[in-house]
Amino acid sequence: MHESLPILSALIFFPLGAAFLLMFMRGGDWTYRSFTLIVGIIECLIALPLIFGFQLDNPPPYQFVERMAWIPQWGLEYHLAVDGMSLLMIILSVALLPLCVLCSWTYIGKRVKEFHVNLLIMTAACVGIFAAMDFILFYIFWEAMLIPMYLLIAVWGGPERRYASIKFFLYTLAGSVLLLVAIIAFNYVGSTFQIPELTAMAGEGKFSESFQLWTFLAMSLAFAIKVPMFPFHTWLPAAHVQAPSAGSVLLASVLLKMGAYGFLRFSLPLCPQGSIEMAPIMIAISIASIIYGGFVALGQNDVKKLIAYSSVAHMGFVTLGIFMFHQQGGEGAIMVMLNHGIVTGALFMMVGAIYERSHSREIFDNMGLGKYLPAFMGFFGIFALSSFGFPGMNSFVGEALVLIGAFDSNLWWGFLCIPGAMLAAAYMLRLGLKMAWGEPPSPAGKNWADLNVREWVYLTPLAFLVFYIGLAPGLTMRVVTPSIEKVLEGFPDSGTMDGRTIVNLQEEHRQGLGEAMAEDGLTLSSAE
């Protein structure tokens, strides 16, 4: 029954329609906030059939498929669908909408209507990105996300919001131009914009080695900027520090995941040979991101900036898991994406809450709060411990799988990741201990109120997910596993390489591709 319902379209067009209605609504700020909160709750209810109707046993490649002609003369289709990895990202995007409204309830005091219009448009664009199966449709949503995020930073951000918003816009736009070039190239060679059809062509060896390499570079630069990978990360700290709390939450929890999702949906399936050729470089950059992000985070006194640099390190684990071409590493990458979205989003919400009390994000202005704000520091402790992968909490699952994949594929990769894991514990424990029991305690802290009902409401479900996924990850893993198997089915299993290096994998794949193309009278340098 659920397959016949346009659930994905509803998740996209319901918040868009609500945003249009909100633009013409009259009333006070409370009315705008309440309306958007109700829309967010309804959006979550609309998403429930995705959760309960998703087929876990012998799932088809794509579920909840919606497909119809859009612009036939150009070969464009309105084509939506989900698999395991896109399902988790859509649920995360939808669930964050009401939580972002709640955490911004008193934080946003100007242009309240316009702020919530941007939140609704952002949600629709995020769902569209993860559901689109037409390359041009994906690109439209990819670009549609850029404007509301730019406005969230530029209008409701901090003192240096214009610099941060322009830097974010220019970085993302530069990557988007290259992504569009790659999309046009795939259409020129494959004569279609449909992602499943292009993936099938790539699996059949229809794209030459040189074509795959150049399109991989074009797409992956756009995705690396979005992740962001070192050295394309410099826009992120400024954007996080200047963005309002809800902007930081959406930026960390959803927008960064779009880059990693792009690698899994496009770079690997459409450019298997290009991915293998570039894997050593991507792995080296991933490990550099893990270590660099950890060291820089350790030296930060601005809590937002610390969490921003920690995101660079965490997303380094994601890209490492992706480019190992290892089943457990890939599963771990998606789990890190999901869990980083939950935990880092929660941490940014808490930074916003403490900023409303102290009007400062500096660690030294918010020390010794354990005595004054026990509930606040209790939640903060949960999310801080989870952030560095404490056993029994959600982040442990993904990072453990990535490390298992790293050690199984190449011992050096695993050993080089260990300093990053140690640094994560160091900077999060330093932050948590100073804020809870640091001396001297903030003199104004005794006058601050502990968590109110609204803050309990938006923090409790996130804390529940920390323990639920950490203690019982089986259900989430059942969603993830088939998607990674599908992505990696064209790659030799690096988990059974018996000590072989990625260089051997490159040569084996090149020989196999050459043999397959020789049967059709082609060479590796030819293009279809």
Residue pairs with C-beta under 8 A, 6 or more apart in sequence:
2 49
2 53
2 64
3 53
3 63
3 64
3 65
5 49
6 66
7 46
7 47
7 49
7 50
7 64
8 50
8 64
8 66
8 80
8 81
8 82
8 90
8 127
8 131
9 66
9 80
10 46
11 43
11 46
11 47
11 90
11 94
11 124
11 127
11 131
12 80
12 124
12 127
12 128
12 131
13 124
14 39
14 42
14 43
14 46
15 39
15 43
15 97
15 120
15 121
15 123
15 124
16 120
16 121
16 124
18 35
18 36
18 39
18 120
19 117
19 120
19 121
19 124
22 32
22 35
22 36
22 113
22 116
22 117
22 120
23 113
23 117
25 31
25 32
25 35
25 113
29 109
29 112
29 113
32 112
32 113
32 116
33 101
33 105
33 112
33 116
35 116
36 97
36 101
36 116
36 119
36 120
37 98
37 101
37 102
39 97
39 120
40 97
40 98
40 99
40 100
40 101
40 123
41 98
43 94
43 97
43 98
43 123
44 94
44 95
44 97
44 98
46 94
47 90
47 91
47 94
47 95
50 64
50 82
50 87
50 90
50 91
51 87
51 91
53 64
54 63
54 82
54 84
54 87
54 479
55 63
56 478
56 479
59 83
59 84
59 482
61 83
61 196
61 486
62 81
62 82
62 83
62 133
62 196
63 81
63 82
63 83
63 87
64 80
64 81
64 82
65 79
65 80
65 81
65 133
66 78
66 79
66 80
66 81
67 77
67 78
67 79
67 80
67 81
67 133
68 77
68 78
68 79
69 77
69 78
70 76
70 77
70 78
70 134
70 137
75 187
75 191
75 192
75 193
76 134
76 136
76 137
76 193
77 134
77 137
77 193
77 194
78 134
78 137
79 132
79 133
79 134
79 137
79 194
79 195
80 131
80 132
80 133
80 137
81 131
81 133
82 90
82 130
82 131
83 482
83 483
83 486
84 334
84 479
84 480
84 481
84 482
84 483
85 261
85 264
85 265
85 334
85 480
85 483
85 484
86 130
86 131
86 261
86 265
87 479
88 334
88 337
88 338
88 476
88 479
88 480
89 126
89 130
89 254
89 257
89 261
89 337
89 338
90 126
90 127
90 130
90 131
92 253
92 254
92 257
92 338
92 341
92 342
93 123
93 126
93 127
93 130
93 254
94 123
94 127
95 461
96 123
96 249
96 250
96 253
96 254
96 341
96 345
97 119
97 120
97 123
98 458
99 249
99 345
99 349
99 458
99 461
99 462
100 119
100 245
100 246
100 249
100 250
101 116
101 119
101 246
102 454
102 455
102 457
102 458
103 245
103 246
103 249
103 349
103 352
103 353
103 455
103 458
104 115
104 244
104 245
104 246
104 352
105 454
106 356
107 244
107 245
107 246
107 352
107 355
107 356
108 115
108 156
108 244
108 246
110 156
111 155
111 156
114 151
114 155
115 152
115 155
115 156
115 244
115 246
118 148
118 151
118 152
119 148
119 152
119 246
119 250
121 144
121 147
121 148
122 145
122 148
122 149
122 152
122 250
124 144
125 141
125 144
125 145
125 148
126 141
126 145
126 250
126 254
126 255
126 258
128 137
128 138
128 140
128 141
128 144
129 138
129 141
129 142
129 145
129 258
129 261
130 258
130 261
132 138
132 141
132 195
133 194
133 195
133 196
134 193
134 194
134 195
135 183
135 186
135 187
135 193
135 194
135 195
135 198
136 183
136 193
137 193
138 195
139 176
139 179
139 180
139 183
142 176
142 179
142 258
143 176
145 255
145 258
146 169
146 172
146 173
146 176
149 168
149 247
149 250
149 251
149 255
150 165
150 168
150 169
151 165
152 243
152 244
152 246
152 247
152 250
153 161
153 164
153 165
153 168
153 239
153 242
153 243
153 247
154 161
154 162
154 165
154 166
155 161
156 243
156 244
156 247
157 164
157 165
157 242
157 243
157 244
157 247
158 164
158 241
158 242
158 243
159 242
160 238
160 241
160 242
161 242
161 243
163 238
163 242
164 235
164 238
164 239
164 241
164 242
164 243
165 239
165 242
167 234
167 235
167 238
167 239
168 235
168 238
168 239
171 225
171 228
171 232
171 235
172 225
172 226
172 235
174 225
175 221
175 222
175 223
175 224
175 225
175 226
176 222
178 218
178 219
178 221
178 222
179 218
179 219
179 222
181 218
182 215
182 218
182 219
183 193
185 211
185 214
185 215
185 218
186 193
186 198
186 215
186 270
187 193
189 206
189 207
189 211
189 527
189 528
190 197
190 198
190 201
190 206
190 207
190 528
192 198
195 265
195 266
198 270
199 269
199 270
201 207
201 528
202 212
202 269
202 270
202 271
202 272
202 490
203 269
203 272
203 489
203 490
204 516
205 513
205 516
205 517
205 520
205 522
206 528
207 215
207 270
207 271
207 527
207 528
208 522
208 524
208 525
208 526
208 527
208 528
209 273
209 274
209 277
209 510
209 513
209 524
209 525
210 525
210 527
211 527
212 270
212 271
212 272
212 273
212 274
212 275
213 271
213 273
213 274
213 277
213 278
214 274
215 270
215 271
215 274
216 267
216 271
216 274
216 275
216 277
216 278
217 274
217 278
219 262
219 266
219 267
219 270
219 271
220 263
220 267
220 278
220 282
221 232
222 259
222 262
223 258
223 259
223 260
223 262
223 263
223 266
223 267
224 232
224 259
224 285
225 232
225 235
225 259
226 255
226 256
226 258
226 259
226 262
227 256
227 259
227 260
227 315
227 318
227 319
228 235
228 236
228 256
228 259
228 312
228 315
229 259
229 285
229 286
229 289
229 315
229 316
229 319
230 285
230 288
230 289
230 292
230 293
230 312
230 316
233 289
233 293
233 312
236 251
236 308
236 311
236 312
237 305
237 308
237 309
239 247
239 251
239 308
240 248
240 251
240 252
240 304
240 305
240 307
240 308
240 311
240 348
241 302
241 304
241 305
241 308
241 361
243 251
244 352
245 348
245 349
245 351
245 352
245 353
245 355
248 304
248 348
248 351
248 352
249 345
249 348
249 349
252 307
252 308
252 311
252 340
252 341
252 344
252 345
252 348
253 340
253 341
253 342
253 344
253 345
254 341
256 311
256 315
256 340
257 337
257 340
257 341
259 315
260 315
260 318
260 319
260 322
260 333
260 337
261 337
263 319
263 322
263 323
264 322
264 330
264 333
264 334
264 483
264 487
267 274
267 275
268 275
268 322
268 325
268 487
268 488
268 491
269 487
269 490
272 490
272 491
272 509
273 509
273 510
273 513
275 323
275 325
275 491
276 325
276 491
276 502
276 505
276 506
276 509
276 510
277 506
279 323
279 324
279 325
279 502
279 505
279 506
280 502
280 503
282 319
282 322
282 323
283 320
283 323
283 324
283 413
283 502
285 319
286 316
286 317
286 319
286 320
286 323
287 316
287 320
287 413
287 416
287 417
287 420
288 316
289 312
289 313
289 315
289 316
289 319
290 313
290 316
290 317
290 320
290 417
290 419
290 420
291 313
291 416
291 419
291 420
291 423
292 312
292 313
293 309
293 310
293 311
293 312
293 313
293 314
293 316
293 420
294 309
294 310
294 313
294 419
294 420
294 422
294 423
294 424
294 426
294 427
295 423
296 309
296 312
297 306
297 307
297 309
297 310
297 313
297 423
297 427
298 423
298 426
298 427
298 430
300 306
300 309
300 427
301 362
301 363
301 364
302 361
302 362
302 363
303 351
303 354
303 361
303 362
303 363
303 366
303 431
304 348
304 351
304 361
305 361
306 363
306 427
306 431
307 344
307 347
307 348
307 351
310 344
310 387
310 424
310 427
310 428
311 340
311 344
313 420
313 423
313 424
314 336
314 340
314 344
314 387
314 424
315 336
315 340
316 420
317 332
317 333
317 336
317 398
317 399
317 402
317 417
317 420
318 333
318 336
318 337
318 340
318 402
319 333
320 329
320 333
320 402
320 406
320 413
320 417
321 329
321 330
321 331
321 332
321 333
321 336
321 398
321 401
321 402
321 405
322 329
322 330
322 333
324 330
324 405
324 406
324 409
324 413
324 494
325 488
325 491
325 492
325 493
325 494
325 505
326 405
326 408
326 409
326 488
326 493
326 494
326 495
327 405
327 481
327 484
327 485
327 488
327 493
327 495
328 401
328 402
328 404
328 405
328 408
328 495
329 401
329 402
329 404
329 405
329 406
329 409
330 405
330 484
330 487
330 488
331 401
331 477
331 480
331 481
331 484
332 397
332 398
332 399
332 400
332 401
332 402
332 403
332 404
332 405
333 398
333 402
334 398
334 480
334 483
334 484
335 394
335 397
335 398
335 401
335 469
335 473
335 476
335 477
335 480
336 395
336 398
336 399
336 402
337 398
338 394
338 398
338 469
338 476
339 386
339 394
339 395
339 397
339 398
339 469
340 395
340 398
342 394
342 462
342 465
342 466
342 469
343 383
343 386
343 387
343 394
343 395
343 462
343 466
344 387
345 462
346 379
346 383
346 459
346 462
346 463
346 466
347 380
347 383
347 384
347 387
349 458
349 459
349 462
350 376
350 379
350 380
350 383
350 459
351 361
353 376
353 451
353 455
354 361
354 366
354 369
354 376
355 361
357 448
357 449
358 365
358 366
358 442
358 444
358 445
358 448
360 366
363 431
363 434
363 435
363 438
364 434
364 438
365 442
366 435
366 442
366 445
367 434
367 435
367 438
367 439
367 440
367 441
367 442
368 435
368 436
368 437
368 438
368 439
368 440
368 441
368 442
368 445
369 376
369 377
369 435
369 436
369 441
369 442
369 445
369 448
370 377
370 435
370 436
370 437
371 441
371 445
372 441
372 445
372 446
372 448
372 450
373 445
373 448
373 450
373 451
374 450
375 450
375 451
375 456
376 450
376 451
376 455
377 435
377 436
379 451
379 459
379 463
380 432
380 435
380 436
381 432
381 436
382 393
382 463
382 466
383 462
383 463
383 466
384 428
384 429
384 431
384 432
385 393
385 428
385 432
386 393
386 394
386 395
386 396
386 466
386 470
387 395
387 424
387 428
388 395
388 421
388 424
388 425
388 428
388 429
389 395
389 396
389 399
389 400
389 421
389 424
389 425
390 396
391 470
392 467
392 470
392 471
393 466
393 467
393 470
394 465
394 466
394 467
394 468
394 469
394 470
394 473
395 470
396 470
397 469
397 470
397 473
399 421
402 417
403 414
403 417
403 421
405 495
406 413
406 414
406 417
407 413
407 414
408 494
408 495
409 494
409 495
409 497
409 502
410 501
410 502
451 459
469 476
491 505
491 509
492 505
492 508
492 509
494 502
494 505
497 504
497 505
510 524
513 524
514 523
514 524
517 523
517 524
517 526
522 528
